Amino acid sequence: MSVTNAQEQITQTLLSWQGVSAHPHRFGGTEYRLGQRELGHIHDDHLVDIPFPSRVRDEIIATGRVKPHHILPESGWVSFYLNHPEDIGYATDLLRRSYEIALTHYARRAKELNPGE
């Protein structure tokens, strides 16, 4: 199943976040990045894949709404299938969490590289 215009809506939302860019994904669809870090990607209007640290991945999968990645189930990646229009909001929330983790990562790295600032 898929949700009409899901990719377009999700892309429009993510591009409104500071520093996020969209690129063609190597396996089809659209990939979202903050700098060089991938926040996740969407395949057409039906599947969103998002990387998380393992503990966050486990927490999200425990909700029952998200599955382990459809190809790499033992990785930190999750897969979320878009079946209903309201799934767009949940997918965006998951991508927002990935974005916030990336922001924290970049802030930590900047502090390590510039400890006096």
N, C-alpha and C positions, 0 to 999 in steps of 0.2 A: 504494500500500500504506500501511498505518498500523500503529501499535502501540497496542493497547488500553490505555487509561488513561495514556498518555504525558503528556498535558497535565496531568492531575491530579498525577502523580508529580513532574514538573518544577516545577510551581507550588509544591507542598509544599516541595520542596528550596529553591527560590529564596526563598521567604518566610521560611526559617530564617536567611537571611543578613541581617546588620544593615543596616537602612535600605532594604531592598528592598520594593517594593509592587507589587501586580498590578492591572491595569486592563483594561477591554474595549479591544481594538484596533480602530481605525477600519475595518479591512478584515476584521474577524472574528478570533476567537481571543482570546488573552490577551497583553497587553503587560506587560513587567517594567521597572520603573524604579528608579533610585537618585536620589532627589530628582526633578528634572525630566528627567534624562537617561535615555533609553531604553537598556536593556541588550540588548534583543532581544524577539522575540515568537514565539508558537507559534500555528499554524493547526490547530485540532483536534488530532488525534493523529498528524499525518503530516508537518508541515513547520515547521522552526524557521528564522527569519531573524534575523541578528545583525549589528550594525554594528561595524566595526573601522577603525583607521587603515589606510591603503593598504598600508603595508609588512607589517603583521600579516595583513591580508587575503590578500596575495600568498603569504605563508609558509603560511597555513592551506590555501589552495587547492592549493598545490604538493603537499600530502600526498595529494591525490586523493580524499579522503573527503568533501570539501565542494565545492560548486559556487559560481560567481559568483551573485549574487542573480538569481532567476528572472525579474524584471521590469527591474531596474536593474543589469545586469551590469558596467557600467563604474564603479559606485559602490564605496564601501568595504564594502558589505553582502555577506554570504554567505548561502546557503541550504543547509540540511542536511535531507535527507529521512530520516524515521524509518521504517525497513523491518524492523528486528529489535529485540527487547527490549533488547539490549545497546547499541543506539543511544541510549537514554535517558541512559546514563552519559556517552557522548561529547558529546551535546548539552549536558548539564549542565556538563561540563568547558569547552566553548566559551563558554557563558554565564558561567561563573566567570572566564574570562579577560577577558571584556567588563566584568564587575564590577570586577575588579582594575584594569583600565585606568581605569574611572570613578573609583575610589577615589584613584588616583594623580592624576588630573585635579583632583579636588576638593581634595586636599591641596596641590597646586601653587597653585591659585587662592587658597586660604586663606592661604598663605605670602605671595603677592603682595599680598593685601589687608591683611595684618597682618605686615609685614616684621620688626617688633621682637619678635615672639613666637616 
